[in-house]
């Protein structure tokens, strides 16, 4: 998996969480649409994603671009850690 594929996978996961929390937003997406992620400020990734959309266009399904304007920093869900040195 290349860097853009990994970033796309992470953005799709975040988008799925957002849609679960904001179901009205999902109603705007046509049934069976191909969702292409765009990340504001990351033109290299966006160009890769648009190329992906161009390759998928021939499938005849609607294509929707989702432009993420802002992401919060990732945070760990770990509440407590213990470090156990190996001797």
C-alpha positions as CSV (number, residue, x, y, z in Angstrom):
1,X,0.0,0.0,0.0
2,X,1.5,3.3,-1.0
3,X,1.4,6.5,1.1
4,X,-1.6,8.0,-0.8
5,X,-3.6,4.7,-0.4
6,X,-2.8,4.7,3.3
7,X,-3.9,8.3,3.7
8,X,-7.1,7.7,1.7
9,X,-7.9,4.7,3.9
10,X,-7.4,6.8,7.0
11,X,-9.6,9.6,5.6
12,X,-12.3,7.2,4.6
13,X,-12.3,5.8,8.2
14,X,-12.7,9.4,9.5
15,X,-15.4,10.1,7.0
16,X,-17.3,7.0,8.0
17,X,-17.2,8.2,11.7
18,X,-18.4,11.6,10.6
19,X,-21.3,10.2,8.7
20,X,-22.4,8.0,11.6
21,X,-22.4,11.1,13.8
22,X,-24.1,13.3,11.1
23,X,-26.5,11.0,9.2
24,X,-28.2,14.0,7.4
25,X,-24.9,14.7,5.6
26,X,-24.9,11.2,4.2
27,X,-28.4,11.8,2.7
28,X,-26.7,14.2,0.2
29,X,-24.6,11.4,-1.3
30,X,-26.2,9.7,-4.3
31,X,-26.9,6.0,-3.9
32,X,-24.1,3.8,-5.1
33,X,-21.8,6.9,-5.5
34,X,-18.0,6.6,-5.5
35,X,-16.7,8.9,-2.8
36,X,-13.4,10.5,-3.5
37,X,-11.6,12.2,-0.6
38,X,-9.9,15.6,-1.0
39,X,-7.8,17.1,1.8
40,X,-7.5,20.9,1.8
41,X,-3.9,21.9,1.6
42,X,-2.6,18.6,0.3
43,X,-2.5,19.1,-3.5
44,X,-0.3,16.1,-4.2
45,X,-2.8,13.7,-2.5
46,X,-5.7,15.5,-4.1
47,X,-4.2,15.1,-7.6
48,X,-3.8,11.4,-6.9
49,X,-7.4,11.1,-5.7
50,X,-8.7,13.0,-8.8
51,X,-6.7,10.6,-11.0
52,X,-8.4,7.7,-9.1
53,X,-11.8,9.3,-9.8
54,X,-10.9,9.6,-13.5
55,X,-10.1,5.9,-13.7
56,X,-13.3,5.0,-11.9
57,X,-15.5,7.3,-14.0
58,X,-16.1,4.7,-16.7
59,X,-18.1,2.5,-14.2
60,X,-21.1,4.7,-14.7
61,X,-21.7,5.4,-11.0
62,X,-22.0,8.9,-9.7
63,X,-18.7,10.4,-8.3
64,X,-18.8,12.7,-5.2
65,X,-15.8,14.6,-4.0
66,X,-15.6,15.1,-0.2
67,X,-13.3,18.0,0.6
68,X,-12.1,17.8,4.2
69,X,-11.3,21.3,5.3
70,X,-9.9,20.6,8.7
71,X,-8.8,17.6,10.7
72,X,-8.2,17.5,14.4
73,X,-4.9,16.1,15.5
74,X,-4.9,12.3,16.1
75,X,-5.1,11.3,19.7
76,X,-4.4,8.0,21.3
77,X,-7.3,6.3,23.2
78,X,-4.8,4.7,25.6
79,X,-5.4,6.0,29.1
80,X,-2.5,4.3,30.9
81,X,0.7,2.5,29.9
82,X,3.2,0.5,31.8
83,X,6.8,0.1,30.5
84,X,8.3,-3.2,31.4
85,X,12.1,-3.3,30.6
86,X,13.5,-6.6,29.3
87,X,16.6,-7.7,31.2
